[in-house]
Amino acid sequence: ESMIGHLRMRQLRLAIEDVLCSNISGDIVEFGVWRGGAMVYAAGILHAYGMGNSRRVFLGDIFGPMPGKNYGASTDFLAVSLEKVKHAFFKFGIPLTNIDFEEGLFSESMPRLAGREFAILRIDANFYDSYQDALYFFYEGVPVGGYVIFDDVMSHGPVSAAWQDFKADQGLVEDLIRIDVDSAYFKKEKKVKIDWSKFHGYRDASKGQPIPDQARKAKGLQIQFLLEYPVNIMS
């Protein structure tokens, strides 16, 4: 079961088929999975192409209520347990052999996957912090020819801001291609070395938590450099 609709499902299928046919290396990941429908579909496509045992599918979610966030009447509807998500795979006959479930806030689960290569990076969350974490931790690991898919970027201001900041700060050349009223994607065209010193402080989903170690170290080195080699602003 999924809330992403036909157009987004179709785009996901086309992206997966493209990376398979083009032999783009890497696994598939979605952060923010609700009941897991999109990744059940992704895993089904891999099995249909005989790739179910050679590529992994990762699902990142808190798998429960979002701490400190009240969605009113929708709170229970949006909070789906890990067992219910696993049941969705069983329901469609998909073994969990190459399915990985990463439980927790994105700021907690993403560091565990740092360094992995993802041919498909799909992000479905409503928060600036969630998208920023996903892009900083994983964009460098998306190979050229891989896909980055945003579920809320065209309709949620914080998500759009996270994308615009990341694109400007890291010098990305890619532009978004709209899927529907809410979502968009792009195909990676150029390798980028992530500059963690550009990481912005947490402001919504992870507000109050320390920034990632990579960002803290990068910002510390930047400050140390400025202290050792001060710029004469009058020159």
DRENPA-3360 file (N, C-alpha, C; in nm, 2 decimals, always signed):
BEGIN
1 = ESMIGHLR = +0.08/-0.12/+0.00/+0.00/+0.00/+0.00/+0.09/+0.12/+0.00 ~ +0.05/+0.22/-0.08/+0.13/+0.34/-0.09/+0.04/+0.47/-0.12 ~ +0.10/+0.58/-0.08/+0.03/+0.71/-0.11/+0.09/+0.78/-0.23 ~ +0.19/+0.73/-0.30/+0.26/+0.81/-0.40/+0.18/+0.82/-0.53 ~ +0.09/+0.73/-0.56/+0.01/+0.75/-0.68/+0.07/+0.69/-0.80 ~ -0.01/+0.68/-0.91/+0.04/+0.62/-1.03/+0.16/+0.68/-1.10 ~ +0.16/+0.81/-1.11/+0.26/+0.88/-1.18/+0.40/+0.86/-1.11 ~ +0.40/+0.87/-0.98/+0.53/+0.85/-0.91/+0.57/+0.71/-0.91;
9 = MRQLRLAI = +0.48/+0.61/-0.91/+0.51/+0.47/-0.92/+0.57/+0.44/-1.06 ~ +0.51/+0.50/-1.16/+0.56/+0.48/-1.30/+0.70/+0.54/-1.31 ~ +0.72/+0.66/-1.26/+0.86/+0.72/-1.26/+0.96/+0.63/-1.19 ~ +0.92/+0.57/-1.08/+1.01/+0.49/-1.00/+1.05/+0.36/-1.08 ~ +0.95/+0.30/-1.15/+0.97/+0.19/-1.23/+1.07/+0.22/-1.35 ~ +1.04/+0.33/-1.41/+1.13/+0.37/-1.53/+1.27/+0.40/-1.48 ~ +1.29/+0.46/-1.36/+1.42/+0.48/-1.31/+1.49/+0.35/-1.28 ~ +1.43/+0.26/-1.22/+1.49/+0.13/-1.19/+1.53/+0.06/-1.31;
17 = EDVLCSNI = +1.43/+0.05/-1.41/+1.46/-0.01/-1.53/+1.58/+0.05/-1.61 ~ +1.59/+0.18/-1.60/+1.70/+0.25/-1.67/+1.83/+0.22/-1.60 ~ +1.84/+0.22/-1.47/+1.97/+0.18/-1.41/+2.01/+0.04/-1.43 ~ +1.91/-0.05/-1.44/+1.94/-0.19/-1.46/+1.99/-0.21/-1.61 ~ +1.92/-0.15/-1.70/+1.95/-0.17/-1.84/+2.09/-0.10/-1.87 ~ +2.11/+0.01/-1.80/+2.24/+0.09/-1.82/+2.35/+0.04/-1.74 ~ +2.32/-0.06/-1.66/+2.43/-0.12/-1.57/+2.49/-0.02/-1.47 ~ +2.40/+0.07/-1.42/+2.44/+0.17/-1.32/+2.45/+0.09/-1.19;
25 = SGDIVEFG = +2.56/+0.10/-1.12/+2.58/+0.02/-1.00/+2.51/+0.08/-0.88 ~ +2.48/+0.00/-0.78/+2.42/+0.06/-0.66/+2.29/-0.01/-0.62 ~ +2.25/+0.01/-0.50/+2.13/-0.04/-0.44/+2.02/+0.06/-0.45 ~ +1.90/+0.03/-0.39/+1.79/+0.12/-0.39/+1.75/+0.16/-0.25 ~ +1.72/+0.28/-0.22/+1.69/+0.32/-0.09/+1.58/+0.42/-0.09 ~ +1.49/+0.41/+0.01/+1.39/+0.52/+0.03/+1.39/+0.55/+0.18 ~ +1.39/+0.68/+0.21/+1.38/+0.73/+0.34/+1.24/+0.80/+0.36 ~ +1.16/+0.74/+0.45/+1.02/+0.79/+0.47/+0.93/+0.69/+0.39;
33 = VWRGGAMV = +0.90/+0.58/+0.44/+0.84/+0.47/+0.36/+0.69/+0.45/+0.39 ~ +0.63/+0.51/+0.50/+0.50/+0.48/+0.54/+0.47/+0.33/+0.55 ~ +0.39/+0.27/+0.46/+0.36/+0.13/+0.47/+0.45/+0.05/+0.38 ~ +0.55/+0.11/+0.31/+0.65/+0.04/+0.24/+0.61/+0.01/+0.09 ~ +0.50/+0.06/+0.04/+0.45/+0.02/-0.09/+0.55/+0.05/-0.20 ~ +0.61/+0.16/-0.20/+0.71/+0.20/-0.31/+0.82/+0.10/-0.31 ~ +0.88/+0.06/-0.20/+0.99/-0.03/-0.20/+0.95/-0.18/-0.22 ~ +0.83/-0.21/-0.18/+0.77/-0.34/-0.22/+0.77/-0.35/-0.37;
41 = YAAGILHA = +0.72/-0.24/-0.44/+0.72/-0.24/-0.58/+0.86/-0.24/-0.64 ~ +0.95/-0.17/-0.58/+1.09/-0.17/-0.63/+1.15/-0.31/-0.62 ~ +1.13/-0.37/-0.51/+1.18/-0.51/-0.49/+1.12/-0.61/-0.59 ~ +0.99/-0.59/-0.62/+0.92/-0.67/-0.72/+0.98/-0.65/-0.85 ~ +1.02/-0.53/-0.89/+1.08/-0.50/-1.02/+1.21/-0.57/-1.03 ~ +1.29/-0.56/-0.92/+1.42/-0.63/-0.92/+1.41/-0.78/-0.94 ~ +1.31/-0.84/-0.87/+1.29/-0.99/-0.89/+1.24/-1.02/-1.03 ~ +1.16/-0.93/-1.09/+1.11/-0.96/-1.22/+1.22/-0.96/-1.32;
49 = YGMGNSRR = +1.33/-0.88/-1.30/+1.44/-0.87/-1.39/+1.55/-0.97/-1.34 ~ +1.52/-1.05/-1.25/+1.62/-1.15/-1.20/+1.74/-1.09/-1.12 ~ +1.71/-0.97/-1.06/+1.81/-0.90/-0.99/+1.78/-0.89/-0.84 ~ +1.69/-0.97/-0.79/+1.64/-0.97/-0.65/+1.75/-1.01/-0.55 ~ +1.85/-1.08/-0.60/+1.95/-1.13/-0.51/+2.08/-1.06/-0.53 ~ +2.09/-0.96/-0.62/+2.21/-0.90/-0.65/+2.21/-0.75/-0.61 ~ +2.10/-0.69/-0.59/+2.09/-0.56/-0.54/+2.00/-0.55/-0.41 ~ +2.03/-0.47/-0.32/+1.96/-0.46/-0.19/+1.86/-0.34/-0.20;
57 = VFLGDIFG = +1.76/-0.36/-0.12/+1.66/-0.25/-0.11/+1.66/-0.21/+0.04 ~ +1.67/-0.08/+0.06/+1.68/-0.03/+0.20/+1.56/+0.06/+0.23 ~ +1.50/+0.05/+0.35/+1.39/+0.13/+0.39/+1.43/+0.20/+0.52 ~ +1.43/+0.33/+0.52/+1.46/+0.41/+0.64/+1.34/+0.48/+0.69 ~ +1.30/+0.46/+0.82/+1.19/+0.52/+0.87/+1.19/+0.51/+1.02 ~ +1.12/+0.59/+1.09/+1.11/+0.58/+1.24/+1.02/+0.46/+1.27 ~ +0.93/+0.42/+1.18/+0.84/+0.30/+1.20/+0.76/+0.32/+1.33 ~ +0.70/+0.44/+1.34/+0.62/+0.47/+1.46/+0.59/+0.62/+1.46;
65 = PMPGKNYG = +0.54/+0.67/+1.57/+0.50/+0.81/+1.58/+0.63/+0.90/+1.58 ~ +0.62/+1.01/+1.51/+0.74/+1.10/+1.50/+0.75/+1.18/+1.64 ~ +0.86/+1.17/+1.71/+0.87/+1.24/+1.84/+0.85/+1.39/+1.83 ~ +0.77/+1.44/+1.91/+0.74/+1.58/+1.92/+0.66/+1.64/+1.80 ~ +0.61/+1.55/+1.72/+0.53/+1.60/+1.60/+0.38/+1.54/+1.62 ~ +0.29/+1.63/+1.62/+0.15/+1.58/+1.63/+0.08/+1.62/+1.50 ~ +0.03/+1.51/+1.43/-0.04/+1.53/+1.30/-0.19/+1.52/+1.32 ~ -0.24/+1.55/+1.44/-0.38/+1.55/+1.47/-0.44/+1.41/+1.44;
73 = ASTDFLAV = -0.55/+1.42/+1.37/-0.63/+1.29/+1.34/-0.55/+1.20/+1.25 ~ -0.44/+1.25/+1.19/-0.36/+1.16/+1.10/-0.24/+1.09/+1.17 ~ -0.22/+1.12/+1.30/-0.10/+1.07/+1.37/-0.10/+0.92/+1.37 ~ -0.20/+0.85/+1.41/-0.20/+0.71/+1.41/-0.19/+0.65/+1.26 ~ -0.26/+0.72/+1.17/-0.26/+0.67/+1.03/-0.12/+0.67/+0.97 ~ -0.04/+0.78/+1.01/+0.10/+0.79/+0.95/+0.20/+0.71/+1.03 ~ +0.17/+0.67/+1.15/+0.27/+0.59/+1.23/+0.24/+0.44/+1.20 ~ +0.33/+0.38/+1.12/+0.32/+0.24/+1.08/+0.43/+0.16/+1.14;
81 = SLEKVKHA = +0.40/+0.05/+1.21/+0.51/-0.03/+1.27/+0.59/-0.10/+1.17 ~ +0.71/-0.14/+1.21/+0.80/-0.22/+1.13/+0.74/-0.35/+1.09 ~ +0.67/-0.41/+1.18/+0.60/-0.54/+1.15/+0.50/-0.53/+1.04 ~ +0.43/-0.42/+1.04/+0.33/-0.40/+0.93/+0.40/-0.38/+0.79 ~ +0.51/-0.31/+0.80/+0.58/-0.29/+0.67/+0.64/-0.42/+0.62 ~ +0.69/-0.50/+0.71/+0.75/-0.63/+0.67/+0.63/-0.72/+0.61 ~ +0.52/-0.71/+0.67/+0.40/-0.79/+0.63/+0.37/-0.75/+0.48 ~ +0.39/-0.63/+0.44/+0.36/-0.59/+0.30/+0.44/-0.67/+0.21;
89 = FFKFGIPL = +0.57/-0.69/+0.24/+0.66/-0.78/+0.16/+0.61/-0.92/+0.15 ~ +0.57/-0.97/+0.27/+0.52/-1.11/+0.27/+0.39/-1.12/+0.19 ~ +0.31/-1.02/+0.20/+0.18/-1.02/+0.13/+0.20/-1.04/-0.02 ~ +0.31/-0.98/-0.08/+0.33/-0.99/-0.22/+0.44/-1.09/-0.26 ~ +0.47/-1.18/-0.16/+0.56/-1.29/-0.19/+0.70/-1.25/-0.21 ~ +0.74/-1.14/-0.15/+0.88/-1.10/-0.17/+0.96/-1.13/-0.05 ~ +1.07/-1.22/-0.06/+1.15/-1.26/+0.05/+1.23/-1.14/+0.11 ~ +1.26/-1.14/+0.24/+1.33/-1.03/+0.30/+1.48/-1.05/+0.30;
97 = TNIDFEEG = +1.53/-1.14/+0.22/+1.67/-1.18/+0.21/+1.76/-1.05/+0.19 ~ +1.72/-0.97/+0.09/+1.80/-0.86/+0.05/+1.73/-0.73/+0.08 ~ +1.64/-0.73/+0.18/+1.57/-0.61/+0.22/+1.62/-0.57/+0.36 ~ +1.66/-0.44/+0.37/+1.72/-0.39/+0.49/+1.63/-0.28/+0.55 ~ +1.60/-0.29/+0.68/+1.51/-0.19/+0.75/+1.60/-0.11/+0.84 ~ +1.61/+0.02/+0.82/+1.69/+0.11/+0.90/+1.59/+0.19/+0.99 ~ +1.59/+0.16/+1.12/+1.49/+0.22/+1.21/+1.55/+0.34/+1.28 ~ +1.47/+0.45/+1.29/+1.51/+0.56/+1.37/+1.49/+0.69/+1.29;
105 = LFSESMPR = +1.52/+0.80/+1.36/+1.52/+0.93/+1.29/+1.63/+0.93/+1.18 ~ +1.61/+1.00/+1.07/+1.71/+1.00/+0.97/+1.85/+1.03/+1.02 ~ +1.86/+1.13/+1.11/+1.99/+1.17/+1.17/+2.05/+1.06/+1.24 ~ +1.97/+0.96/+1.28/+2.03/+0.84/+1.36/+2.06/+0.72/+1.26 ~ +1.97/+0.70/+1.16/+1.99/+0.58/+1.08/+2.08/+0.61/+0.96 ~ +2.09/+0.73/+0.91/+2.17/+0.75/+0.79/+2.32/+0.73/+0.81 ~ +2.37/+0.77/+0.93/+2.52/+0.75/+0.94/+2.55/+0.60/+0.93 ~ +2.46/+0.51/+0.97/+2.49/+0.37/+0.96/+2.51/+0.32/+0.82;
113 = LAGREFAI = +2.45/+0.40/+0.72/+2.46/+0.36/+0.58/+2.56/+0.44/+0.50 ~ +2.63/+0.53/+0.57/+2.72/+0.62/+0.50/+2.83/+0.54/+0.43 ~ +2.86/+0.58/+0.30/+2.96/+0.51/+0.22/+2.90/+0.41/+0.13 ~ +2.77/+0.38/+0.14/+2.71/+0.29/+0.05/+2.68/+0.36/-0.09 ~ +2.67/+0.28/-0.19/+2.63/+0.33/-0.32/+2.49/+0.30/-0.35 ~ +2.41/+0.40/-0.39/+2.27/+0.39/-0.42/+2.24/+0.44/-0.56 ~ +2.20/+0.35/-0.65/+2.16/+0.39/-0.78/+2.03/+0.47/-0.78 ~ +1.94/+0.44/-0.68/+1.82/+0.51/-0.67/+1.81/+0.56/-0.52;
121 = LRIDANFY = +1.80/+0.69/-0.51/+1.79/+0.76/-0.38/+1.65/+0.83/-0.38 ~ +1.56/+0.77/-0.30/+1.42/+0.83/-0.29/+1.40/+0.88/-0.15 ~ +1.35/+1.01/-0.14/+1.33/+1.07/-0.02/+1.18/+1.12/-0.01 ~ +1.11/+1.07/+0.09/+0.97/+1.11/+0.11/+0.95/+1.15/+0.26 ~ +0.97/+1.28/+0.28/+0.96/+1.34/+0.41/+0.91/+1.48/+0.40 ~ +0.87/+1.54/+0.51/+0.82/+1.68/+0.50/+0.91/+1.78/+0.56 ~ +1.03/+1.75/+0.59/+1.11/+1.83/+0.67/+1.25/+1.87/+0.60 ~ +1.29/+1.99/+0.63/+1.42/+2.04/+0.58/+1.53/+1.95/+0.62;
129 = DSYQDALY = +1.53/+1.92/+0.75/+1.64/+1.84/+0.81/+1.65/+1.70/+0.74 ~ +1.54/+1.64/+0.72/+1.53/+1.50/+0.66/+1.60/+1.50/+0.52 ~ +1.56/+1.60/+0.44/+1.62/+1.60/+0.30/+1.77/+1.64/+0.31 ~ +1.80/+1.74/+0.40/+1.94/+1.78/+0.41/+2.03/+1.66/+0.45 ~ +1.99/+1.58/+0.55/+2.06/+1.47/+0.59/+2.08/+1.37/+0.48 ~ +1.97/+1.34/+0.41/+1.98/+1.24/+0.30/+2.08/+1.28/+0.19 ~ +2.07/+1.41/+0.15/+2.15/+1.46/+0.05/+2.30/+1.46/+0.09 ~ +2.33/+1.50/+0.21/+2.47/+1.51/+0.25/+2.53/+1.37/+0.27;
137 = FFYEGVPV = +2.45/+1.28/+0.33/+2.51/+1.15/+0.35/+2.52/+1.06/+0.23 ~ +2.43/+1.08/+0.13/+2.42/+0.99/+0.02/+2.44/+1.04/-0.12 ~ +2.44/+1.17/-0.14/+2.45/+1.22/-0.28/+2.58/+1.18/-0.34 ~ +2.68/+1.19/-0.27/+2.82/+1.16/-0.33/+2.82/+1.01/-0.37 ~ +2.74/+0.92/-0.30/+2.74/+0.78/-0.33/+2.64/+0.74/-0.45 ~ +2.57/+0.84/-0.50/+2.49/+0.81/-0.62/+2.58/+0.82/-0.74 ~ +2.59/+0.72/-0.82/+2.68/+0.72/-0.93/+2.62/+0.81/-1.04 ~ +2.70/+0.86/-1.13/+2.65/+0.93/-1.25/+2.56/+0.83/-1.33;
145 = GGYVIFDD = +2.44/+0.88/-1.36/+2.34/+0.79/-1.42/+2.24/+0.74/-1.33 ~ +2.26/+0.76/-1.19/+2.17/+0.72/-1.09/+2.06/+0.83/-1.08 ~ +1.96/+0.80/-1.00/+1.84/+0.89/-0.98/+1.83/+0.94/-0.84 ~ +1.79/+1.06/-0.82/+1.75/+1.12/-0.70/+1.60/+1.16/-0.71 ~ +1.52/+1.11/-0.62/+1.37/+1.14/-0.63/+1.32/+1.20/-0.50 ~ +1.26/+1.32/-0.52/+1.20/+1.39/-0.41/+1.05/+1.38/-0.41 ~ +0.99/+1.34/-0.30/+0.84/+1.32/-0.30/+0.77/+1.45/-0.27 ~ +0.82/+1.55/-0.20/+0.75/+1.66/-0.16/+0.81/+1.79/-0.20;
153 = VMSHGPVS = +0.90/+1.79/-0.29/+0.98/+1.91/-0.32/+0.90/+2.02/-0.39 ~ +0.80/+1.99/-0.46/+0.72/+2.09/-0.53/+0.61/+2.16/-0.45 ~ +0.58/+2.10/-0.34/+0.46/+2.15/-0.26/+0.50/+2.18/-0.11 ~ +0.61/+2.14/-0.06/+0.65/+2.17/+0.07/+0.77/+2.27/+0.08 ~ +0.74/+2.39/+0.14/+0.85/+2.49/+0.14/+0.98/+2.44/+0.20 ~ +0.98/+2.38/+0.32/+1.10/+2.34/+0.38/+1.18/+2.24/+0.29 ~ +1.11/+2.15/+0.22/+1.18/+2.06/+0.13/+1.24/+2.13/+0.01 ~ +1.17/+2.22/-0.05/+1.22/+2.30/-0.16/+1.34/+2.38/-0.11;
161 = AAWQDFKA = +1.34/+2.44/+0.01/+1.45/+2.51/+0.06/+1.57/+2.42/+0.08 ~ +1.55/+2.30/+0.13/+1.66/+2.21/+0.15/+1.73/+2.18/+0.01 ~ +1.65/+2.15/-0.09/+1.71/+2.12/-0.22/+1.78/+2.25/-0.28 ~ +1.72/+2.36/-0.27/+1.78/+2.48/-0.33/+1.91/+2.51/-0.25 ~ +1.92/+2.50/-0.12/+2.04/+2.52/-0.05/+2.15/+2.42/-0.09 ~ +2.11/+2.30/-0.10/+2.21/+2.19/-0.13/+2.26/+2.22/-0.27 ~ +2.18/+2.24/-0.36/+2.22/+2.27/-0.50/+2.31/+2.38/-0.51 ~ +2.28/+2.49/-0.44/+2.37/+2.61/-0.45/+2.50/+2.59/-0.37;
169 = DQGLVEDL = +2.49/+2.53/-0.26/+2.61/+2.51/-0.17/+2.71/+2.41/-0.23 ~ +2.66/+2.31/-0.30/+2.75/+2.21/-0.36/+2.77/+2.22/-0.51 ~ +2.72/+2.32/-0.57/+2.74/+2.35/-0.71/+2.69/+2.25/-0.80 ~ +2.57/+2.20/-0.78/+2.51/+2.09/-0.86/+2.46/+2.16/-1.00 ~ +2.48/+2.08/-1.10/+2.43/+2.13/-1.23/+2.30/+2.08/-1.27 ~ +2.24/+1.98/-1.20/+2.12/+1.92/-1.24/+2.00/+2.01/-1.20 ~ +1.89/+2.00/-1.28/+1.77/+2.07/-1.25/+1.66/+1.96/-1.23 ~ +1.56/+2.00/-1.15/+1.45/+1.91/-1.12/+1.36/+1.89/-1.24;
177 = IRIDVDSA = +1.31/+1.76/-1.26/+1.21/+1.73/-1.36/+1.08/+1.69/-1.28 ~ +0.98/+1.77/-1.31/+0.85/+1.75/-1.23/+0.79/+1.62/-1.27 ~ +0.73/+1.55/-1.17/+0.66/+1.43/-1.19/+0.51/+1.46/-1.18 ~ +0.47/+1.53/-1.07/+0.33/+1.57/-1.06/+0.33/+1.69/-0.97 ~ +0.21/+1.72/-0.91/+0.20/+1.84/-0.83/+0.30/+1.85/-0.71 ~ +0.34/+1.74/-0.66/+0.42/+1.73/-0.54/+0.57/+1.70/-0.56 ~ +0.59/+1.61/-0.66/+0.72/+1.54/-0.66/+0.80/+1.58/-0.79 ~ +0.93/+1.55/-0.78/+1.02/+1.57/-0.89/+1.14/+1.48/-0.87;
185 = YFKKEKKV = +1.22/+1.48/-0.98/+1.35/+1.39/-0.98/+1.45/+1.45/-1.07 ~ +1.57/+1.40/-1.06/+1.67/+1.43/-1.16/+1.77/+1.31/-1.17 ~ +1.83/+1.30/-1.28/+1.93/+1.20/-1.31/+2.07/+1.26/-1.29 ~ +2.15/+1.20/-1.21/+2.28/+1.26/-1.18/+2.37/+1.27/-1.30 ~ +2.43/+1.38/-1.33/+2.51/+1.41/-1.45/+2.66/+1.42/-1.42 ~ +2.69/+1.46/-1.29/+2.83/+1.50/-1.26/+2.87/+1.46/-1.12 ~ +2.99/+1.40/-1.10/+3.04/+1.37/-0.97/+3.06/+1.49/-0.89 ~ +3.03/+1.48/-0.76/+3.04/+1.60/-0.67/+3.11/+1.55/-0.54;
193 = KIDWSKFH = +3.21/+1.62/-0.49/+3.27/+1.59/-0.36/+3.19/+1.68/-0.26 ~ +3.12/+1.62/-0.17/+3.04/+1.70/-0.07/+3.13/+1.78/+0.02 ~ +3.09/+1.91/+0.03/+3.16/+2.00/+0.12/+3.07/+2.01/+0.25 ~ +3.11/+1.93/+0.35/+3.03/+1.92/+0.47/+3.03/+2.05/+0.55 ~ +3.13/+2.14/+0.52/+3.13/+2.27/+0.60/+3.01/+2.36/+0.56 ~ +2.93/+2.32/+0.45/+2.82/+2.40/+0.41/+2.69/+2.35/+0.48 ~ +2.70/+2.24/+0.56/+2.58/+2.18/+0.63/+2.52/+2.29/+0.72 ~ +2.38/+2.30/+0.71/+2.31/+2.40/+0.79/+2.26/+2.33/+0.92;
201 = GYRDASKG = +2.25/+2.41/+1.02/+2.20/+2.36/+1.15/+2.06/+2.30/+1.14 ~ +2.03/+2.21/+1.23/+1.90/+2.15/+1.23/+1.79/+2.25/+1.27 ~ +1.68/+2.24/+1.20/+1.57/+2.34/+1.23/+1.43/+2.28/+1.25 ~ +1.41/+2.16/+1.21/+1.27/+2.11/+1.23/+1.27/+1.96/+1.28 ~ +1.29/+1.86/+1.20/+1.27/+1.72/+1.24/+1.38/+1.68/+1.34 ~ +1.50/+1.74/+1.33/+1.61/+1.70/+1.42/+1.65/+1.82/+1.51 ~ +1.57/+1.92/+1.52/+1.60/+2.04/+1.59/+1.65/+2.01/+1.74 ~ +1.76/+2.07/+1.78/+1.81/+2.04/+1.91/+1.92/+1.93/+1.91;
209 = QPIPDQAR = +1.93/+1.85/+1.81/+2.03/+1.75/+1.80/+2.16/+1.81/+1.75 ~ +2.27/+1.75/+1.78/+2.40/+1.79/+1.73/+2.41/+1.76/+1.58 ~ +2.48/+1.84/+1.51/+2.50/+1.82/+1.36/+2.59/+1.70/+1.35 ~ +2.59/+1.63/+1.23/+2.67/+1.51/+1.21/+2.82/+1.54/+1.23 ~ +2.90/+1.44/+1.27/+3.04/+1.45/+1.30/+3.11/+1.51/+1.17 ~ +3.07/+1.46/+1.05/+3.14/+1.51/+0.93/+3.13/+1.66/+0.92 ~ +3.01/+1.72/+0.95/+2.99/+1.86/+0.94/+3.06/+1.93/+1.05 ~ +3.06/+1.88/+1.17/+3.13/+1.94/+1.28/+3.28/+1.95/+1.26;
217 = KAKGLQIQ = +3.34/+1.84/+1.21/+3.48/+1.84/+1.18/+3.51/+1.94/+1.06 ~ +3.43/+1.94/+0.96/+3.46/+2.02/+0.85/+3.45/+2.17/+0.88 ~ +3.35/+2.20/+0.97/+3.34/+2.34/+1.01/+3.45/+2.38/+1.10 ~ +3.50/+2.28/+1.19/+3.61/+2.31/+1.27/+3.74/+2.33/+1.20 ~ +3.76/+2.26/+1.09/+3.88/+2.28/+1.01/+3.87/+2.41/+0.94 ~ +3.75/+2.45/+0.90/+3.74/+2.58/+0.83/+3.77/+2.69/+0.92 ~ +3.72/+2.69/+1.05/+3.75/+2.79/+1.15/+3.90/+2.79/+1.18 ~ +3.96/+2.67/+1.19/+4.10/+2.67/+1.22/+4.18/+2.73/+1.11;
225 = FLLEYPVN = +4.14/+2.71/+0.98/+4.21/+2.77/+0.87/+4.21/+2.92/+0.87 ~ +4.08/+2.97/+0.90/+4.07/+3.11/+0.91/+4.15/+3.18/+1.02 ~ +4.16/+3.10/+1.13/+4.24/+3.16/+1.24/+4.39/+3.16/+1.21 ~ +4.44/+3.05/+1.13/+4.58/+3.04/+1.10/+4.61/+3.13/+0.98 ~ +4.52/+3.15/+0.89/+4.54/+3.24/+0.77/+4.43/+3.34/+0.76 ~ +4.43/+3.44/+0.85/+4.32/+3.54/+0.85/+4.32/+3.62/+0.72 ~ +4.20/+3.65/+0.68/+4.19/+3.73/+0.55/+4.18/+3.88/+0.59 ~ +4.26/+3.96/+0.53/+4.27/+4.10/+0.55/+4.15/+4.16/+0.47;
233 = IMS = +4.04/+4.20/+0.53/+3.93/+4.24/+0.46/+3.95/+4.38/+0.41 ~ +4.05/+4.45/+0.45/+4.08/+4.59/+0.40/+4.17/+4.58/+0.28 ~ +4.23/+4.47/+0.24/+4.32/+4.46/+0.13/+4.24/+4.45/+0.00;
% end
